[in-house]
């Protein structure tokens, strides 16, 4: 009876019925199934034969590997106590080495590094294909005390699921009898040296539908994990829950967070064993800074007798806030065309990275005991600026400056810097490619609804449509696409004469929360419209011709380019989709997909299913259509975006007789590569495919 009702409802809505036997390629969702993996290996062999036979592939692969393994890369560091830590991969250390040095050594052209953990040696000794994930380290009580303990997170093959092990930084070894968690998508945070907050797979009912912990517990040293005490339990449909301790000066605040959706988060603090609600908007982002609560708003909010605009940053004494005070100081309000991108903090100041028409500024906010003083840091104009590292017990901060043609440079600065010439230049990338004569223009296209959408064009000389053009986009999750220096794109695309275009479409964060909100759920089509509008504008300006215009995107960007392909195939000569979403009628049933319902909608709800079905690439591939050549890239070990998306899209294209290539890395996680050699191969394949498809050969 239920099956009959489902079929009837689908028929009434003119939508595909949600039945397994309606999808002949559903078996490809069996990630490690023998039949599915045999199919993968066959497709991989086809792609390998084609690419390796191309005279461009092997020289390009070697060049890209040289870039990725180069000793000239910047060894970015994170400070912990007197040491600066770096994780490094190269030809000698393909899996990587965790190492540390001092500031005096780091200032040298060739610093002396002390190895803390050799991941290659560990992987060999244990017979595991370990991939490094960011560790969780316990902050000491005082600034003059050394860091001692970390929770290392090791992934098999690059998946998001990790094995957690306690590590002693002084002895440089795993702690005998220390905290250990088996492989899972765990959430761990130090409460103190003998206590963890932990969310992991405790058994049936402990993980959410999205595959994240839905039960948070307090775990004491020496006690079995089974004896950990439950602190909070989420609801069945939640993304997940977590407890995390945040340290600010001499205090610790224990946050309890329940993710209902990615942007709807219920927050509490634990006070003397009680859960105290944090009365801020559920889409806002809170953090502690000394004795103050900092709140970054995503939407407009009224508190007390005042109204605050979306995108603003507010501050208030935290204890007073918990007692009911709402007299916030406003530290930042975005002006038209501007948007806050990130907040970092030093010992005495907050650092805001702002985009002004997609070009970065750095702002400093410091409290003098009576009031906040906010000023713009005199960093370079017309470049991209990122705060790369800060330290809680110092006013030093590391900043990167880069643009499309200028190699990334790392500076060390301090709060109060009045003249950028006094910032210390620490490291700079070599010029991995010849950028002579390459210029950058920022242009605008008009989308279907009249919205002006900016984009960057990077080219040597004036592009006239005869050269291959690569349009790159993302358009989701409030993630901005900003100018960047890349040895890979420079060597593989720009230096040989290609034109690169970066799209700043709605769904991203280039112009703040409203720019993202404009393409949420039922408005997702606007991101496709913007991308199409840029393609049409490139053609209208004579920068590109359809047969020379390629598009590329990964993850959400993979959805963008495959969705655009099925809507307007005549605009493009080639498509590269990396770890893409394609089956949007089943995305919520695959791995972490349920956590994105807030972004895309819920296909199980008829109203949502109706608008999702209109753009879902997999369901909209047509037999008689003429599509540009498509190259799909994914990873078996990607436990965020299920490889079934790319597999089924390839199978549907093959079924309907379309031109498609497919490659699936057996390891590599959501980045589709677990080491530099795999990354070099992946990018060499992509660029070889694009040059073959878009050149006038």
C-alpha positions, -999 to +999 in steps of 0.1 A: +000+000+000+028+025+009+046+017-023+014+023-043+010+057-025+046+067-033+041+058-069+008+077-071+023+108-055+053+107-079+030+104-109+009+134-097+040+155-093+054+144-126+086+133-108+107+101-108+095+077-082+119+071-053+121+033-059+154+014-061+143-005-093+137+028-111+175+034-110+194+008-130+227+020-117+218+019-080+243-010-075+271+015-081+264+030-047+278-002-031+312+015-024+333-016-019+311-041-037+330-064-060+308-057-090+310-019-085+348-020-080+352-041-111+333-014-130+355+012-115+387-006-124+375-010-160+367+027-163+400+036-147+419+014-172+401+031-201+410+066-188+446+056-180+451+042-215+438+073-232+457+098-210+490+080-209+489+077-247+486+115-250+521+131-255+511+160-231+502+138-201+535+125-188+556+157-191+528+176-174+524+150-146+562+153-140+560+191-140+531+192-116+547+167-092+578+189-092+556+218-082+538+198-055+570+183-041+591+215-044+612+225-014+604+260-023+568+257-010+560+276+021+561+254+052+531+270+070+532+267+108+510+267+138+526+279+170+523+259+202+545+273+230+580+280+219+577+257+189+563+263+154+548+230+140+544+221+103+532+190+084+552+184+052+549+161+022+575+158-005+591+131-026+611+117+004+580+119+026+550+111+005+526+105+034+543+133+054+563+143+085+551+163+114+579+185+125+587+216+146+612+244+148+618+277+166+611+312+153+648+319+150+652+288+128+620+295+108+634+328+098+663+310+080+660+301+043+665+264+053+653+259+089+665+230+110+634+209+117+629+184+145+608+154+135+579+148+159+562+120+139+572+103+106+538+093+091+555+072+064+574+052+090+543+047+111+522+036+081+549+011+071+553-003+106+515-007+110+507-017+075+482+011+071+477+038+044+476+066+070+466+101+059+472+130+083+443+151+097+446+181+119+454+172+156+436+184+187+461+197+212+456+206+248+464+242+256+485+246+288+471+266+317+498+293+315+517+308+286+551+298+300+542+261+302+549+238+272+523+220+252+524+183+261+495+163+248+477+161+215+450+138+200+463+127+166+436+120+140+447+094+114+426+086+084+428+054+063+431+065+027+420+101+034+384+095+046+368+119+070+365+090+095+396+088+117+414+068+144+422+090+174+453+084+195+468+104+224+504+116+217+530+131+240+548+161+223+577+160+248+585+123+244+574+123+208+555+090+211+520+077+216+509+076+252+509+041+267+474+034+279+463+068+266+430+079+250+423+059+219+392+059+197+386+034+169+378+046+133+347+068+131+337+103+123+345+113+159+343+146+177+369+151+204+379+180+226+401+183+257+383+194+289+416+189+309+446+166+309+425+137+322+392+143+306+378+144+271+345+155+256+338+128+230+313+120+204+318+088+184+301+056+173+290+042+207+267+017+189+231+017+175+214+051+177+246+071+186+253+084+150+230+107+131+216+099+096+243+121+082+270+099+099+281+122+126+280+117+164+246+124+179+256+116+215+283+136+234+299+121+265+325+130+291+353+104+292+377+102+321+413+089+318+416+052+327+379+045+324+365+023+296+349+042+268+317+023+276+316+040+310+318+076+296+290+097+310+264+111+286+262+149+285+238+156+256+218+136+231+205+151+198+173+142+180+172+115+153+170+140+124+199+162+136+232+165+118+249+158+151+260+172+185+293+180+202+307+194+234+339+215+232+359+234+257+370+269+247+399+285+267+401+323+271+427+338+294+422+321+328+388+306+321+373+276+303+339+276+288+322+243+279+300+247+248+273+222+239+262+224+203+233+207+185+234+210+147+199+208+135+211+219+100+244+234+090+231+269+097+206+261+125+226+254+156+212+252+192+239+262+217+243+259+254+271+264+280+276+239+308+276+258+342+279+237+373+264+207+355+235+228+341+228+234+304+223+272+300+209+283+266+230+308+247+204+334+236+217+344+202+203+336+167+208+300+158+227+308+126+251+332+144+287+322+151+299+328+187+334+327+201+351+339+233+377+366+234+391+371+269+361+380+291+339+388+261+315+370+239+320+378+202+289+371+179+291+371+142+257+376+127+245+359+095+210+375+096+196+407+111+189+405+148+171+427+174+183+424+210+173+446+238+164+479+223+187+477+193+186+462+159+218+448+143+223+442+105+233+409+090+270+403+087+277+425+118+302+414+146+291+422+181+309+420+215+296+419+251+309+409+285+302+372+287+292+369+323+269+400+319+254+384+288+246+352+308+229+374+334+207+389+307+226+420+295+222+428+258+242+460+255+264+449+226+293+468+211+293+468+173+328+460+160+320+455+123+292+464+100+296+455+063+293+483+038+277+478+004+299+455-017+318+443+013+316+411+034+334+396+064+353+364+055+371+353+087+379+363+123+412+355+139+424+365+174+457+373+190+463+379+227+448+414+227+431+419+193+407+405+168+416+404+131+389+406+105+394+397+069+370+416+047+362+413+010+356+446-009+343+436-043+361+403-038+394+420-029+407+416+006+413+440+035+426+434+070+410+451+100+421+451+136+398+455+166+414+461+201+398+470+234+418+496+255+399+489+287+372+514+280+362+511+244+370+492+212+393+508+187+388+495+151+412+503+123+423+491+089+457+474+089+479+491+061+484+458+042+488+458+004+458+468-017+445+449-047+457+415-033+443+386-014+451+386+023+447+357+047+456+355+084+475+322+083+482+317+120+478+334+154+487+325+189+466+330+220+495+342+242+511+366+218+502+396+195+522+382+166+503+369+136+513+354+102+497+368+070+498+356+034+495+380+005+490+368-031+471+373-063+467+353-095+502+361-108+521+370-077+535+341-057+522+338-022+543+356+004+542+350+042+547+379+066+550+381+103+533+411+118+522+423+153+491+441+165+494+478+161+514+477+130+513+512+115+535+507+084+534+475+063+571+480+054+578+470+090+561+436+086+586+408+085+588+390+052+594+353+062+588+331+032+577+333-004+568+308-031+591+307-061+576+317-094+564+282-104+553+295-139+561+323-163+535+350-156+552+376-179+525+394-199+496+379-179+470+404-167+439+402-145+406+418-152+374+419-131+343+419-152+306+416-146+278+396-162+241+401-159+222+371-146+187+361-157+170+382-129+192+412-135+217+406-108+252+417-116+277+389-110+314+395-110+342+373-123+379+375-129+397+368-162+434+358-161+452+357-195+484+365-213+476+393-237+440+400-249+420+368-253+403+367-286+382+335-284+408+314-302+425+301-271+410+275-247+392+292-217+385+274-184+357+288-163+359+276-126+330+279-101+316+267-068+285+286-056+275+271-023+278+270+015+288+307+017+323+299+005+339+327-015+360+321-045+390+345-043+420+352-064+449+328-056+483+319-068+486+283-080+517+266-094+493+238-106+469+260-125+498+282-137+519+254-150+491+233-163+469+260-178+480+296-179+517+292-189+508+271-220+484+298-231+450+290-216+427+316-202+414+312-166+381+326-154+370+325-117+333+330-111+318+347-080+283+334-083+255+334-058+255+307-032+291+316-023+301+341+004+317+369-018+291+394-006+281+380+027+251+360+040+226+374+015+247+364-015+246+328-001+210+329+009+200+340-026+207+305-040+195+283-011+170+255-015+143+266-040+166+293-053+195+270-062+188+276-099+202+311-094+237+297-090+233+279-124+218+311-139+248+331-127+273+306-141+255+305-174+254+343-176+292+345-171+297+319-199+274+339-222+292+371-213+325+356-221+312+346-255+295+380-261+328+398-253+348+376-277+369+362-248+356+327-255+339+305-281+316+277-270+338+250-286+369+265-267+351+271-234+356+245-206+341+244-171+354+229-139+343+225-103+346+201-074+321+189-048+293+215-049+312+229-078+308+194-094+271+198-091+273+232-106+292+222-137+273+189-144+240+208-138+250+236-161+261+210-187+227+194-189+209+227-190+230+245-216+253+220-233+257+242-264+278+267-244+307+244-236+334+223-252+344+203-222+334+197-185+355+185-156+336+175-124+357+165-094+341+146-065+307+159-076+272+157-063+250+146-092+220+126-079+202+152-059+171+131-054+192+107-033+220+129-019+205+129+016+206+091+017+243+089+009+270+093+036+271+129+049+244+141+025+217+145+051+238+173+066+232+194+035+194+194+036+195+230+048+214+240+017+195+220-009+162+210+006+148+176+015+139+153-015+116+133+007+093+163+009+072+166-022+075+204-025+113+203-021+116+173-045+098+193-071+124+221-073+154+197-068+143+174-096+144+203-121+182+207-118+195+173-105+221+164-132+217+126-130+179+127-136+182+153-163+206+136-187+188+131-220+194+104-246+192+126-277+210+156-264+245+166-276+267+171-245+303+183-244+329+157-234+327+151-196+355+140-173+344+127-138+369+123-110+362+109-075+376+087-048+365+054-033+375+067+001+355+099+000+331+095+029+317+130+025+304+130-011+296+094-020+315+082-050+281+068-063+273+103-075+301+103-100+298+066-108+261+068-116+266+099-137+292+082-157+271+051-161+241+071-173+262+090-198+276+058-211+241+042-212+229+071-234+259+071-257+275+103-245+312+112-244+325+106-209+357+096-191+359+085-155+386+080-130+383+070-094+412+070-070+410+041-046+421+063-018+422+100-013+391+112+006+372+143-005+404+157-021+405+127-044+442+123-037+461+110-006+496+123-016+514+146-040+519+119-066+482+112-068+474+149-069+498+154-098+482+125-117+447+138-111+455+174-123+476+161-153+446+140-163+422+170-160+444+194-180+453+168-206+415+162-211+408+200-213+436+207-238+426+178-260+389+188-259+393+225-263+422+229-287+418+234-324+435+201-333 
